[in-house]
Amino acid sequence: MSQNIVDEAILSRRSIRAFTAQPVTKEVVAELLAVASRAPSGTNTQPWKVYVLQGASRTELADKVCAVHDATRQDPTLAAKYQEEYDYYPQKWVSPYIDRRRENGWSLYGLLGIGKADKDKMHAQHQRNYRFFDAPVGLMFTMDRVMGRGSLVDFGMFLQNFMVAARGRGLDTCPQAAWNGFAKIIMPHIGATPDEMLVCGMALGYADQSALVNTLTTPRVPVEQFTNWLD
Ligand SMILES: Cc1cc2nc3c(=O)[nH]c(=O)nc-3n(C[C@H](O)[C@H](O)[C@H](O)COP(=O)(O)O)c2cc1C
């Protein structure tokens, strides 16, 4: 396949789950957001709202959510209090999506040597999400509830722009729906209004090149399998 710098940036993006402590300046984050905001959106509605968490605001949110994540494990009835604000995943999983999801989970846990029975390790690995995988910058993305499903399409383009622009500057990311169930804690913490809905979170920073977890590469279905050519 012939490649150019745009392809290179896209193809080098992977979800990174271990970051170094190397800081990212506010200026760089602002630049990434400006580039991302060139994403197209239906009638130029630009539905994205962004909260950038660094320093104490990032650590305090992580502490709050980790505490609730632990408490929910002790008392699963608490989970009912923490619901996602929109269905990111289907209510009922079917093939081939459930198979891909399982494969994804087991490749990650397999790589880390976490077996099905290692519930403590699994919980701890999952909880790494709520520390933004130690990335110095955490982002929360919200949009107005009044907006339609199409705005989520627009939002996806904004998020991808952001992640690809990050690659262009040697930075890495992990988009995170893991936060979505904890909107009740996150929204007041970041100062979002009740009109807003949490779309997802994201970790941003420099990849820890020595971390085993970052060696994960995910497969893709070949073009012929998801494309119908109509002549
Ligand atoms: C919107 C969105 C939310 C995601 N949420 C999480 C998450 O909470 N935690 C996580 O470790 N990975 C998360 N991922 C990463 C996916 O698992 C990953 O994109 C997928 O396995 C493909 O791997 P790649 O990103 O390395 O190409 C998310 C991805 C997207 C697009």
The ligand as a Tripos MOL2 file, in Angstrom:
@<TRIPOS>MOLECULE
LIG
   31    33     1     0     0
SMALL
NO_CHARGES

@<TRIPOS>ATOM
      1 C1        -15.2160    6.0310   21.8660 C.3       1 LIG1
      2 C2        -14.2400    4.9780   22.3180 C.ar      1 LIG1
      3 C3        -14.2230    4.5820   23.6400 C.ar      1 LIG1
      4 C4        -13.2610    3.6760   24.0920 C.ar      1 LIG1
      5 N1        -13.2150    3.3770   25.4200 N.ar      1 LIG1
      6 C5        -12.1520    2.6870   25.9160 C.ar      1 LIG1
      7 C6        -11.9630    2.5640   27.3060 C.ar      1 LIG1
      8 O1        -12.7610    3.0310   28.1130 O.2       1 LIG1
      9 N2        -10.8680    1.9310   27.7610 N.ar      1 LIG1
     10 C7         -9.9400    1.3900   26.9050 C.ar      1 LIG1
     11 O2         -8.9530    0.8360   27.3820 O.2       1 LIG1
     12 N3        -10.0920    1.4900   25.5640 N.ar      1 LIG1
     13 C8        -11.1570    2.1410   25.0460 C.ar      1 LIG1
     14 N4        -11.3080    2.3190   23.6900 N.ar      1 LIG1
     15 C9        -10.2730    1.7960   22.7970 C.3       1 LIG1
     16 C10       -10.7250    0.6000   21.9820 C.3       1 LIG1
     17 O3        -10.6790   -0.5640   22.7380 O.3       1 LIG1
     18 C11        -9.7930    0.5240   20.7540 C.3       1 LIG1
     19 O4         -9.9900    1.6620   19.9530 O.3       1 LIG1
     20 C12        -9.9890   -0.7070   19.9060 C.3       1 LIG1
     21 O5         -9.7120   -1.8720   20.6260 O.3       1 LIG1
     22 C13        -9.0750   -0.6580   18.6600 C.3       1 LIG1
     23 O6         -7.7210   -0.5340   19.0450 O.3       1 LIG1
     24 P1         -6.8090    0.7050   18.6520 P.3       1 LIG1
     25 O7         -7.4720    1.9570   19.1510 O.co2     1 LIG1
     26 O8         -5.4950    0.4580   19.3510 O.co2     1 LIG1
     27 O9         -6.6880    0.7230   17.1570 O.co2     1 LIG1
     28 C14       -12.3180    3.1330   23.1980 C.ar      1 LIG1
     29 C15       -12.3850    3.4970   21.8360 C.ar      1 LIG1
     30 C16       -13.3260    4.4050   21.4090 C.ar      1 LIG1
     31 C17       -13.3500    4.8070   19.9630 C.3       1 LIG1
@<TRIPOS>BOND
     1     1     2 1
     2     2     3 ar
     3     2    30 ar
     4     3     4 ar
     5     4     5 ar
     6     4    28 ar
     7     5     6 ar
     8     6     7 ar
     9     6    13 1
    10     7     8 2
    11     7     9 ar
    12     9    10 ar
    13    10    11 2
    14    10    12 ar
    15    12    13 ar
    16    13    14 ar
    17    14    15 1
    18    14    28 ar
    19    15    16 1
    20    16    17 1
    21    16    18 1
    22    18    19 1
    23    18    20 1
    24    20    21 1
    25    20    22 1
    26    22    23 1
    27    23    24 1
    28    24    25 2
    29    24    26 1
    30    24    27 1
    31    28    29 ar
    32    29    30 ar
    33    30    31 1
@<TRIPOS>SUBSTRUCTURE
     1 LIG1         1 GROUP 0 **** ****
